[in-house]
Amino acid sequence: MKKIYFVSLLCLSQLGWAQENSAVKYAELITTSDLKENLSILASDALEGRKTGTRGQKMAAAFISNYFSELGLTAPVNGSHYMPIDLYSVTPADIYLKAATQRYSNFSEIIYLGSADSGGEISTEVVFAGKGTEADYANLDVKDKAVAVQIGSLSFGIMAGLRKVSALARDKGAKMIFYIPASTADEFKTFAAQMQGYLSSGNLSLNKPDATSPNKGAFFITQAIAEKLFKTTTPKLNAASAAEPTKKALAKIKPATISYQVAMNIKNVKSENILGYMEGTDKKDELVVITAHFDHIGKNATGGADVINNGADDDGSGTVSVLQMAKAFTHAKKEGKGPRRSILFMTVTGEEQGLFGSEYYSEHPTFPLANTVVDINIDMIGRRDPEHKGKPDYVYVIGADKLSSELHEINERNNKEHEKLDFDYLYNDENHPTNLYKRSDHWNFAKKGIPIVFFFDGIHEDYHQVSDEIGKIEFDLLAKRAKTAFYTAWEVANRDARLVVDKK
Ligand SMILES: [Zn+2]
């Protein structure tokens, strides 16, 4: 009985034997020792945290490019693995405000928010507009003037909410906005120092900022400046803000004159994506893209003995996984088992500061996006988050079901057959506050209608810290997750039909 059962099982499993067998054989080439060897280079202190445009990032680029060359992958960008990208770094220069005969410089009692240069000193009338709501503007003329608006206490969290206030002010014709936060002088000072640290390291952008845009940006000013400006007290300003609109209390606050200058330094920063291409066989016009970002956040400006953010997990782990997947597919191809569809192995730059590398590729694709069937993106797969400590091996899967029901099914089935990870879909919810579906490079493919799957290990205690070191990587788990991505890539690259796009 047992024997017969065994034989019949064998027969069943022989269906699709050739393909399955190959996938397993090549997946096994993704080894912990290779992952460790490559990560020990990418996450070493010598690479200084791989910040976009810096020496360390360029060392990583050279290493990856060499790796692709040695594998024999095609260099698809005019014969190079490098896809050059021009970025712009904007840092605040001479920024000041003159109010009521006093001059305030940036990051003291004022903070300028934005990247637009005013093109010299500007003098303007400033109108107190309460909380800056629609009703507040009813009895005010702010066209071509500046407005001063009261807001809540300072924190990085309030920034998003200010967009609405600013849009309404602009809509009413205001050309500059002065936010008056409900923060004490000390709180303001602390926040100004944080902002200075953050903005002085250079805010990157993909498009060259307008050289002069006097009507962009906004200032935070202290309550003390507002008091001097409007020759009144904060309680009185508060009362005017809180009064019934019919009382026209805001219109009774006399407008003041204010002058300001915003000068910015704009520097060109050169960076690059690194691409390795493998041509497919009978379906070579269709393309599978496998991505991970190889940049990270560099060195801390100040700190203790260790100032280097090694980014072993973020996203050294994804980068070495892409390299090992490239190696596995290369071996398959050498043995006549190369993928039917072409594969682009792409490690991208500029992720940490705005997904710039993948955005650039999606706007200047080396291969037509219309023929691109999937992006498999890996960003952090070498660690375990606090929620999964002491639990079975897992990975967060994000986005697989958003555009293609087939991609979700393929990913699920291959995992059940092979690595058997717990797939955690917590962050797959588009309404999850972390918004992870839009927070790594796959998003630049998804927004063009290309199905994506994103593998991720969660937010752990060393996220964006100098302690994101290689010693904390779980290499067995990293290999399992990389193999899981590999099996999905293998099936999508080799199946008869192109992945269906049947959602949205
Ligand atoms: Zn990352």
Boltz pocket constraint, residues with backbone or C-beta under 6 A from the ligand:
constraints:
  - pocket:
      binder: B
      contacts: [[A, 293], [A, 314], [A, 315], [A, 351], [A, 379], [A, 380]]
      max_distance: 6.0
